[in-house]
Amino acid sequence: MTTPTITSLAPLLDRLFDEAEAASGATRAAVADLSEADRARMMRSKTDYRDLYGRLKDVPLAVSRETGTLLYMLTRSSGARTIVEFGTSFGISTLHLAAGLRDNGGGRLITSEFEPSKAARARENLSAGGLIDLVEIREGDALKTLQADLPDTIDLVLLDGAKALYPDILDLLENRLGPGAIIVADNADDSPDYLARVRRPGSGYMSTPFAEDVELSVRIT
């Protein structure tokens, strides 16, 4: 019996999750001079988020272990072959998604990362995991990098970048999402406009909170 890719990745993922947890102090220090109100404002602003994420450019902003497992399971159970990710960071979520693609028989994962240093770290981690051949990392503003050269149909989307941009990223991708397409939005509570959109009756989506601060949506029309 062939060993699932996610199983063979366990040592790498354990190391990366441990590093992310160890960096929590550095994350807090990077924003220590900001009030809670300032952090919330910057998180929800379509302009000030650049300063916030600039402060965090050297720390991994990783999904939780549980969310990583969920991403792999959704990729496998849906039989996804085309995935778009907004917010690569060090590539922990990308590894879970690409592992699912590998075990589905292959596919294409396009991911966008604003910080070049993080994109470089993600490439290293994906190469170490033997999955770099499935992944295209696009550096720069996702509102530009995800404007063109996308698959005709997208099976699964992960939103895990600047929260204020979730509705704008959905605008770029929506006409390529057919019925059954899955959207996972991490830290979705920080994007109230996005939540209002996917939860609105008649929006074309079914959407529900899933796990801690994760919104799981499915395109139904």
Helices and strands as residue ranges (DSSP letters): H 5-8, H 10-22, H 24-30, H 36-44, H 49-55, H 65-78, E 82-86, H 92-103, E 108-113, H 116-128, G 132-134, E 135-139, H 142-145, E 156-159, G 163-165, H 166-173, G 174-176, E 182-186, G 188-190, H 192-199, E 205-209, E 214-219
